[in-house]
Amino acid sequence: MSWNKPPRFEPKIVAYCCQWCSYAAADLAGNMRLQYPATIRILRVPCTGRVDVNMLLKTFEFGADGVFISGCLPGDCHFKAGNYKAANRVNYLQKLLAEIGVEPERVGMYYNSAAMGPQFAKTCRDFHQKMVELGPFLPRAASAGPGLEQAVVEPGPAPGGRERIQAPPEPARGENHLPGLRQGLAPADHQPFQDLKVSSWNMSR
């Protein structure tokens, strides 16, 4: 008597990589024939400081199970503080996801120089294994109830007395950095974060 094994869950992961360091590390890993999961889609960005909170949320909206940013080593950013800004945004988004019932581990921040091909491959394998343990994002989002789709960061006074202004839900700049994500990730009508608004002062830290 034979038993049919259930198909192994393969998470869809998007990695935003700095073109100066981490993207070169990904190339090095390929040249060294180092193995890491093929379901990880790497997007090259000029600097990890260009990746804002809305872009990360849109990545989940398009069907990713996890997303991480990989930038230059601390202190070696070609734009001085881009990786620090990215780390602050990841930390902010992790707290936001926890508040609305989503595992904060689905977002990560890593640092890999151009010479760290083996470490970049290990980063991919470790993050992939973490997503396998967490399971698919979409079923959890669907079972989270109305709190997920209706979560809103209320506007109010920002630090320093500035007025806190809510950013548009679909900024054009974010769209420009998401080529090809719509294809093969999720149905076009799946928008778990459609009503989620993030104040602009948090994204500019």
C-alpha positions as a printed Julia matrix, in Angstrom:
205×3 Matrix{Float64}:
   0.0    0.0     0.0
   1.47   3.34   -1.0
   0.92   6.66    0.65
   0.91   9.92   -1.21
   3.12  12.44    0.52
   1.72  15.96    0.76
   3.6   18.43   -1.44
   6.39  20.27    0.33
   5.6   23.91    0.99
   7.97  26.16   -0.91
   7.72  29.76    0.35
   7.9   32.64   -2.1
  10.57  35.02   -0.87
  11.72  38.37   -2.21
  15.16  39.75   -1.39
  15.99  43.43   -1.92
  19.76  43.58   -2.44
  22.08  46.56   -2.58
  23.75  46.69   -5.98
  27.13  47.56   -4.49
  27.54  44.71   -2.0
  24.8   42.14   -1.5
  23.88  41.83   -5.19
  27.56  41.23   -5.94
  27.57  38.65   -3.14
  24.65  36.9    -4.85
  26.64  36.86   -8.1
  29.63  35.44   -6.26
  27.49  32.72   -4.72
  26.34  31.77   -8.21
  29.88  31.75   -9.61
  30.93  29.51   -6.7
  27.98  27.21   -7.47
  26.66  27.57   -3.95
  23.15  26.27   -3.49
  20.24  28.25   -2.09
  16.47  27.93   -2.72
  15.34  28.83   -6.22
  12.11  30.34   -4.9
  14.03  33.38   -3.62
  13.65  36.25   -6.07
  16.4   38.84   -5.9
  15.67  42.47   -6.75
  18.59  44.85   -7.17
  18.17  48.33   -5.71
  20.6   51.29   -5.86
  20.72  51.34   -2.07
  18.75  49.58    0.65
  17.86  53.05    1.9
  15.52  53.3    -1.12
  13.36  50.45    0.19
  10.52  51.95    2.22
   7.76  50.4     4.32
   5.13  50.64    1.58
   7.36  48.7    -0.82
   7.71  45.89    1.72
   3.97  45.82    2.32
   3.3   45.74   -1.42
   5.61  42.72   -1.68
   3.35  40.82    0.72
   0.3   42.11   -1.11
   1.63  40.57   -4.32
   1.83  37.16   -2.63
   5.25  36.79   -1.01
   5.52  34.65    2.13
   8.58  36.51    3.35
  10.84  39.41    2.4
  14.28  40.47    3.51
  16.71  43.28    2.78
  20.41  42.61    2.36
  22.7   45.61    2.39
  26.29  46.7     2.89
  28.07  45.99    6.14
  27.37  48.54    8.89
  29.6   51.55    8.3
  30.36  50.61    4.67
  27.25  51.94    2.93
  28.12  53.75   -0.3
  25.5   56.35    0.61
  26.68  56.65    4.23
  23.5   55.66    6.09
  21.24  53.82    3.66
  21.51  50.47    5.42
  20.78  52.06    8.79
  17.62  53.63    7.39
  16.59  50.26    5.98
  17.2   48.58    9.34
  15.03  51.17   11.11
  12.21  50.61    8.63
  12.42  46.83    9.0
  12.31  47.2    12.78
   9.27  49.49   12.49
   7.49  47.12   10.12
   8.16  44.12   12.35
   6.43  45.91   15.21
   3.54  46.89   12.94
   3.07  43.32   11.7
   3.07  42.0    15.26
   0.32  44.45   16.18
  -1.94  43.19   13.37
  -1.35  39.49   13.98
   1.37  38.69   11.42
   4.65  37.06   12.41
   7.34  39.76   12.47
   9.93  37.15   11.43
   8.54  37.36    7.89
  10.63  40.51    7.44
  14.39  40.49    7.93
  17.47  42.68    7.6
  20.91  41.26    6.77
  24.34  42.58    5.85
  26.61  41.0     3.24
  29.64  42.5     1.53
  30.56  41.76   -2.08
  33.04  39.1    -0.91
  30.51  37.22    1.24
  29.08  34.84   -1.35
  28.97  31.86    1.05
  27.37  33.97    3.81
  24.75  35.31    1.38
  23.83  31.77    0.33
  23.56  30.79    4.02
  21.37  33.85    4.66
  19.01  32.68    1.91
  18.9   29.11    3.21
  18.3   30.19    6.81
  15.53  32.64    5.89
  13.93  30.06    3.61
  13.91  27.48    6.41
  12.34  30.04    8.73
   9.53  30.67    6.22
   9.0   26.9     5.8
   8.49  26.63    9.56
   6.08  29.6     9.61
   4.04  28.25    6.72
   2.18  30.12    3.96
   1.41  33.77    4.49
  -1.91  33.9     2.64
  -3.91  31.42    4.78
  -2.75  33.17    7.92
  -3.69  36.55    6.47
  -7.12  35.25    5.54
  -7.71  33.85    9.04
  -6.53  36.96   10.83
  -9.99  38.49   10.62
 -10.99  42.08    9.95
  -8.19  43.41   12.12
  -5.64  42.71    9.39
  -7.4   44.48    6.55
  -8.64  47.39    8.66
  -5.41  48.11   10.54
  -4.6   51.81   10.32
  -1.85  53.84   11.89
  -3.78  56.85   13.11
  -2.39  60.26   12.16
  -1.18  62.55   14.89
   1.63  64.9    15.85
   5.04  63.63   14.78
   8.24  64.11   16.8
   9.57  67.66   16.75
   6.12  69.2    16.36
   5.84  68.34   12.66
   2.5   67.36   11.2
   2.26  63.64   10.52
   0.94  63.08    6.99
  -0.31  59.73    5.72
   1.45  58.48    2.59
  -0.52  57.39   -0.48
  -1.34  53.65   -0.35
   0.33  52.96   -3.71
   3.27  55.3    -4.27
   4.63  55.41   -7.8
   8.23  55.04   -6.61
   7.42  51.75   -4.93
   5.79  50.43   -8.05
   8.9   51.12  -10.11
  10.99  48.79   -7.95
   8.65  45.78   -8.18
   9.12  44.42  -11.71
   7.61  41.02  -12.38
   6.24  40.4    -8.9
   2.63  40.27  -10.04
   3.32  37.28  -12.28
   3.14  33.96  -10.46
   2.9   35.3    -6.91
  -0.75  35.89   -6.08
  -4.12  36.62   -7.67
  -4.46  40.24   -8.73
  -7.45  40.75   -6.43
  -5.6   39.59   -3.3
  -4.83  42.71   -1.28
  -4.51  41.91    2.45
  -2.9   45.29    3.15
  -5.16  47.34    0.9
  -6.36  49.64    3.69
  -3.11  49.78    5.67
  -1.72  53.3     5.88
   1.74  54.21    7.15
   2.68  57.71    8.18
   5.39  59.28    6.02
   7.59  60.46    8.85
   8.21  56.86    9.89
   9.4   55.96    6.4
  11.89  58.83    6.2
  13.88  57.92    9.3
